[in-house]
Amino acid sequence: MSNQRPVSCFGCRYFVINHDMRHPYTCQAFGFRSRRLPALEVTASSGQACNRREAQPLRRQDAPGGTR
């Protein structure tokens, strides 16, 4: 049993949710689509946790009181 938390695709810069009902999740780092979350596919196929996860860059917030 491992004490490590599983890697989460949510918040990764390479993780994309698309409109393909059969394969809704995409990992742009590894270049594949999947029915399951890509981190689960990577762990199942390699036996190791995903090592390509990078946090998404923070988006710049609009100035308070600004107009659009």
Secondary structure by P-SEA (a helix, b strand, c coil): cccccccccccccccccccccccccccccccccccccaaaaaaaaccccccccccccccccccccccc
